[in-house]
């Protein structure tokens, strides 16, 4: 399984979000990049190869059935820092999910942002061994003993990632999670 996407909980107007907030590059002073935003039909989304640099950025934002705004792009880390920056600057709530069970270095990653607060939990295979990382204040629904088991893959795995997201109202196992319900905003660097 491979899954990589960003999600925003409280975006009302995707067009305004694209042009005024998500692509606010005020944090970078030396980039000569312009982003183009175009509304396309939901059936016109193309597969994105996840290996591009910022100058070759290509991505999509769209609303799905639960009214979350999904954010996918072709950058290797799905631009986690931009999700974090956007949430902190505008007081939004966002999520970044990464699951890879197919490569030589599998991983389960969750980054949850609420304004300028963040909760990061992941378990990744780093070389020959698994590494567990846990940062930020636990959410009310997290049980204290949840991450006390021995072994990184027992502390945080797919089941625990699904449970965390379920408590936020996000069903990771829904077939419709990443399916647009209306127009899609295609964004790319020029």
C-alpha positions as YAML, in Angstrom:
chain: A
units: angstrom
residues:
- id: 1
  name: UNK
  ca: [0.00, 0.00, 0.00]
- id: 2
  name: UNK
  ca: [1.18, 3.52, -0.79]
- id: 3
  name: UNK
  ca: [-0.73, 6.56, 0.43]
- id: 4
  name: UNK
  ca: [0.47, 10.16, 0.55]
- id: 5
  name: UNK
  ca: [-1.73, 13.24, 0.84]
- id: 6
  name: UNK
  ca: [-2.48, 16.38, 2.76]
- id: 7
  name: UNK
  ca: [-5.91, 17.26, 4.11]
- id: 8
  name: UNK
  ca: [-7.39, 20.52, 5.37]
- id: 9
  name: UNK
  ca: [-10.44, 20.46, 7.63]
- id: 10
  name: UNK
  ca: [-11.73, 24.01, 7.43]
- id: 11
  name: UNK
  ca: [-11.19, 25.49, 3.96]
- id: 12
  name: UNK
  ca: [-14.33, 27.19, 2.63]
- id: 13
  name: UNK
  ca: [-13.21, 28.55, -0.78]
- id: 14
  name: UNK
  ca: [-10.55, 26.46, -2.54]
- id: 15
  name: UNK
  ca: [-9.83, 29.09, -5.21]
- id: 16
  name: UNK
  ca: [-9.13, 31.78, -2.61]
- id: 17
  name: UNK
  ca: [-7.13, 29.27, -0.60]
- id: 18
  name: UNK
  ca: [-4.93, 28.42, -3.62]
- id: 19
  name: UNK
  ca: [-4.29, 31.99, -4.68]
- id: 20
  name: UNK
  ca: [-4.01, 33.71, -1.31]
- id: 21
  name: UNK
  ca: [-2.92, 31.17, 1.28]
- id: 22
  name: UNK
  ca: [-1.48, 27.79, 0.33]
- id: 23
  name: UNK
  ca: [0.94, 29.26, -2.16]
- id: 24
  name: UNK
  ca: [1.95, 32.16, 0.04]
- id: 25
  name: UNK
  ca: [5.68, 32.05, -0.52]
- id: 26
  name: UNK
  ca: [6.47, 34.89, 1.86]
- id: 27
  name: UNK
  ca: [8.49, 32.42, 3.91]
- id: 28
  name: UNK
  ca: [10.92, 32.03, 1.01]
- id: 29
  name: UNK
  ca: [12.86, 35.06, -0.17]
- id: 30
  name: UNK
  ca: [14.94, 33.67, -3.02]
- id: 31
  name: UNK
  ca: [12.44, 31.67, -5.10]
- id: 32
  name: UNK
  ca: [11.58, 32.82, -8.60]
- id: 33
  name: UNK
  ca: [8.43, 30.73, -9.01]
- id: 34
  name: UNK
  ca: [4.94, 31.65, -10.09]
- id: 35
  name: UNK
  ca: [2.06, 29.28, -9.42]
- id: 36
  name: UNK
  ca: [-0.76, 28.87, -11.91]
- id: 37
  name: UNK
  ca: [-4.19, 27.77, -10.65]
- id: 38
  name: UNK
  ca: [-6.80, 26.45, -13.01]
- id: 39
  name: UNK
  ca: [-10.13, 24.83, -12.33]
- id: 40
  name: UNK
  ca: [-10.50, 21.52, -14.15]
- id: 41
  name: UNK
  ca: [-13.08, 18.74, -14.28]
- id: 42
  name: UNK
  ca: [-12.66, 16.04, -11.67]
- id: 43
  name: UNK
  ca: [-12.09, 13.43, -14.40]
- id: 44
  name: UNK
  ca: [-9.07, 15.37, -15.72]
- id: 45
  name: UNK
  ca: [-6.76, 14.59, -12.79]
- id: 46
  name: UNK
  ca: [-3.58, 12.91, -14.01]
- id: 47
  name: UNK
  ca: [-1.21, 10.61, -12.16]
- id: 48
  name: UNK
  ca: [1.60, 12.52, -10.40]
- id: 49
  name: UNK
  ca: [5.10, 11.11, -10.27]
- id: 50
  name: UNK
  ca: [6.42, 11.90, -6.74]
- id: 51
  name: UNK
  ca: [9.94, 12.95, -7.65]
- id: 52
  name: UNK
  ca: [9.88, 16.59, -8.70]
- id: 53
  name: UNK
  ca: [11.57, 19.62, -7.23]
- id: 54
  name: UNK
  ca: [9.72, 22.82, -6.39]
- id: 55
  name: UNK
  ca: [10.42, 24.40, -9.80]
- id: 56
  name: UNK
  ca: [8.55, 21.46, -11.41]
- id: 57
  name: UNK
  ca: [5.70, 21.49, -8.89]
- id: 58
  name: UNK
  ca: [2.38, 19.99, -10.01]
- id: 59
  name: UNK
  ca: [-0.55, 19.39, -7.70]
- id: 60
  name: UNK
  ca: [-4.28, 19.20, -7.09]
- id: 61
  name: UNK
  ca: [-6.68, 20.46, -4.45]
- id: 62
  name: UNK
  ca: [-10.26, 19.27, -4.26]
- id: 63
  name: UNK
  ca: [-13.15, 18.73, -1.93]
- id: 64
  name: UNK
  ca: [-14.14, 15.14, -1.18]
- id: 65
  name: UNK
  ca: [-17.39, 13.62, 0.14]
- id: 66
  name: UNK
  ca: [-16.82, 14.58, 3.77]
- id: 67
  name: UNK
  ca: [-16.05, 18.20, 2.74]
- id: 68
  name: UNK
  ca: [-12.34, 17.91, 3.56]
- id: 69
  name: UNK
  ca: [-9.99, 19.57, 1.08]
- id: 70
  name: UNK
  ca: [-7.46, 17.05, -0.19]
- id: 71
  name: UNK
  ca: [-4.03, 18.27, -1.24]
- id: 72
  name: UNK
  ca: [-1.78, 16.07, -3.39]
- id: 73
  name: UNK
  ca: [1.31, 17.00, -5.34]
- id: 74
  name: UNK
  ca: [4.38, 15.58, -7.01]
- id: 75
  name: UNK
  ca: [6.91, 16.55, -4.34]
- id: 76
  name: UNK
  ca: [8.51, 13.69, -2.47]
- id: 77
  name: UNK
  ca: [7.33, 14.90, 0.96]
- id: 78
  name: UNK
  ca: [3.99, 16.41, -0.16]
- id: 79
  name: UNK
  ca: [5.32, 19.75, 1.04]
- id: 80
  name: UNK
  ca: [4.68, 19.09, 4.70]
- id: 81
  name: UNK
  ca: [6.30, 22.37, 5.68]
- id: 82
  name: UNK
  ca: [3.84, 24.30, 3.53]
- id: 83
  name: UNK
  ca: [0.88, 22.56, 5.19]
- id: 84
  name: UNK
  ca: [2.38, 23.38, 8.58]
- id: 85
  name: UNK
  ca: [3.11, 27.01, 7.62]
- id: 86
  name: UNK
  ca: [-0.38, 27.50, 6.19]
- id: 87
  name: UNK
  ca: [-2.08, 26.07, 9.29]
- id: 88
  name: UNK
  ca: [0.04, 28.19, 11.62]
- id: 89
  name: UNK
  ca: [-0.33, 31.42, 9.64]
- id: 90
  name: UNK
  ca: [-4.09, 31.19, 9.00]
- id: 91
  name: UNK
  ca: [-5.23, 29.18, 12.03]
- id: 92
  name: UNK
  ca: [-6.30, 26.14, 9.99]
- id: 93
  name: UNK
  ca: [-6.35, 22.49, 10.92]
- id: 94
  name: UNK
  ca: [-4.50, 20.14, 8.60]
- id: 95
  name: UNK
  ca: [-3.20, 16.63, 8.33]
- id: 96
  name: UNK
  ca: [-0.47, 14.92, 6.36]
- id: 97
  name: UNK
  ca: [-0.59, 11.14, 5.96]
- id: 98
  name: UNK
  ca: [2.10, 8.91, 4.50]
- id: 99
  name: UNK
  ca: [1.94, 5.13, 4.35]
- id: 100
  name: UNK
  ca: [4.41, 3.02, 2.39]
- id: 101
  name: UNK
  ca: [4.40, -0.73, 2.80]
- id: 102
  name: UNK
  ca: [5.83, -1.41, -0.67]
- id: 103
  name: UNK
  ca: [9.38, -0.04, -0.62]
- id: 104
  name: UNK
  ca: [12.57, -1.20, 1.09]
- id: 105
  name: UNK
  ca: [11.97, 1.51, 3.70]
- id: 106
  name: UNK
  ca: [8.35, 1.21, 4.81]
- id: 107
  name: UNK
  ca: [6.82, 3.96, 6.92]
- id: 108
  name: UNK
  ca: [3.68, 5.10, 8.74]
- id: 109
  name: UNK
  ca: [3.62, 8.89, 9.25]
- id: 110
  name: UNK
  ca: [1.06, 11.26, 10.68]
- id: 111
  name: UNK
  ca: [1.49, 15.03, 10.96]
- id: 112
  name: UNK
  ca: [-1.47, 16.85, 12.53]
- id: 113
  name: UNK
  ca: [-1.51, 20.64, 12.63]
- id: 114
  name: UNK
  ca: [-4.00, 22.82, 14.47]
- id: 115
  name: UNK
  ca: [-3.00, 26.45, 14.10]
- id: 116
  name: UNK
  ca: [0.59, 26.61, 15.30]
- id: 117
  name: UNK
  ca: [0.33, 23.41, 17.35]
- id: 118
  name: UNK
  ca: [1.56, 20.16, 15.86]
- id: 119
  name: UNK
  ca: [1.39, 16.48, 16.66]
- id: 120
  name: UNK
  ca: [3.80, 14.20, 14.83]
- id: 121
  name: UNK
  ca: [3.89, 10.43, 15.16]
- id: 122
  name: UNK
  ca: [5.71, 8.03, 12.89]
- id: 123
  name: UNK
  ca: [7.32, 4.67, 12.63]
- id: 124
  name: UNK
  ca: [9.82, 4.20, 9.79]
- id: 125
  name: UNK
  ca: [12.36, 1.65, 8.74]
- id: 126
  name: UNK
  ca: [15.70, 3.42, 8.78]
- id: 127
  name: UNK
  ca: [18.28, 1.07, 7.33]
- id: 128
  name: UNK
  ca: [18.05, -2.26, 9.14]
- id: 129
  name: UNK
  ca: [15.90, -1.13, 12.07]
- id: 130
  name: UNK
  ca: [12.59, 0.54, 12.74]
- id: 131
  name: UNK
  ca: [12.49, 3.95, 14.43]
- id: 132
  name: UNK
  ca: [9.56, 5.43, 16.35]
- id: 133
  name: UNK
  ca: [9.09, 9.20, 16.77]
- id: 134
  name: UNK
  ca: [6.45, 10.94, 18.86]
- id: 135
  name: UNK
  ca: [6.31, 14.74, 19.23]
- id: 136
  name: UNK
  ca: [3.72, 17.23, 20.43]
- id: 137
  name: UNK
  ca: [0.92, 17.18, 22.94]
- id: 138
  name: UNK
  ca: [-1.26, 14.07, 22.62]
- id: 139
  name: UNK
  ca: [-4.85, 14.66, 21.61]
- id: 140
  name: UNK
  ca: [-7.61, 14.00, 24.14]
- id: 141
  name: UNK
  ca: [-8.56, 10.75, 22.42]
- id: 142
  name: UNK
  ca: [-5.03, 9.32, 22.59]
- id: 143
  name: UNK
  ca: [-4.59, 6.90, 25.44]
- id: 144
  name: UNK
  ca: [-1.34, 7.29, 27.37]
- id: 145
  name: UNK
  ca: [-0.37, 3.65, 27.00]
- id: 146
  name: UNK
  ca: [-1.02, 3.65, 23.24]
- id: 147
  name: UNK
  ca: [2.67, 4.03, 22.33]
- id: 148
  name: UNK
  ca: [4.30, 2.13, 25.21]
- id: 149
  name: UNK
  ca: [4.60, -1.26, 23.53]
- id: 150
  name: UNK
  ca: [8.07, -2.55, 22.71]
- id: 151
  name: UNK
  ca: [9.08, -2.22, 19.08]
- id: 152
  name: UNK
  ca: [8.54, 0.71, 16.73]
- id: 153
  name: UNK
  ca: [6.03, -1.15, 14.54]
- id: 154
  name: UNK
  ca: [3.90, -1.96, 17.57]
- id: 155
  name: UNK
  ca: [4.04, 1.59, 18.91]
- id: 156
  name: UNK
  ca: [2.73, 3.09, 15.66]
- id: 157
  name: UNK
  ca: [1.47, 1.15, 12.66]
- id: 158
  name: UNK
  ca: [-1.32, 1.26, 10.11]
- id: 159
  name: UNK
  ca: [-4.01, 0.28, 12.62]
- id: 160
  name: UNK
  ca: [-3.00, 3.06, 15.03]
- id: 161
  name: UNK
  ca: [-2.81, 5.56, 12.16]
- id: 162
  name: UNK
  ca: [-6.34, 4.58, 11.10]
- id: 163
  name: UNK
  ca: [-7.56, 4.93, 14.70]
- id: 164
  name: UNK
  ca: [-6.02, 8.40, 15.12]
- id: 165
  name: UNK
  ca: [-7.61, 9.59, 11.87]
- id: 166
  name: UNK
  ca: [-10.98, 8.04, 12.76]
- id: 167
  name: UNK
  ca: [-10.99, 10.12, 15.95]
- id: 168
  name: UNK
  ca: [-10.58, 13.21, 13.75]
- id: 169
  name: UNK
  ca: [-13.49, 12.13, 11.55]
- id: 170
  name: UNK
  ca: [-11.27, 10.94, 8.68]
- id: 171
  name: UNK
  ca: [-11.90, 7.42, 7.38]
- id: 172
  name: UNK
  ca: [-8.60, 6.30, 5.84]
- id: 173
  name: UNK
  ca: [-10.19, 3.09, 4.64]
- id: 174
  name: UNK
  ca: [-12.98, 4.78, 2.66]
- id: 175
  name: UNK
  ca: [-12.82, 4.11, -1.07]
- id: 176
  name: UNK
  ca: [-14.05, 7.68, -1.58]
- id: 177
  name: UNK
  ca: [-11.48, 9.44, 0.62]
- id: 178
  name: UNK
  ca: [-9.40, 10.75, -2.28]
- id: 179
  name: UNK
  ca: [-12.20, 11.12, -4.86]
- id: 180
  name: UNK
  ca: [-13.25, 14.66, -5.83]
- id: 181
  name: UNK
  ca: [-16.94, 15.53, -5.55]
- id: 182
  name: UNK
  ca: [-16.72, 18.74, -7.55]
- id: 183
  name: UNK
  ca: [-14.24, 20.70, -9.63]
- id: 184
  name: UNK
  ca: [-10.53, 20.31, -8.96]
- id: 185
  name: UNK
  ca: [-7.93, 23.04, -8.73]
- id: 186
  name: UNK
  ca: [-4.85, 22.11, -10.70]
- id: 187
  name: UNK
  ca: [-1.82, 24.06, -9.52]
- id: 188
  name: UNK
  ca: [1.60, 24.09, -11.10]
- id: 189
  name: UNK
  ca: [4.84, 26.06, -11.13]
- id: 190
  name: UNK
  ca: [5.65, 28.25, -14.07]
...
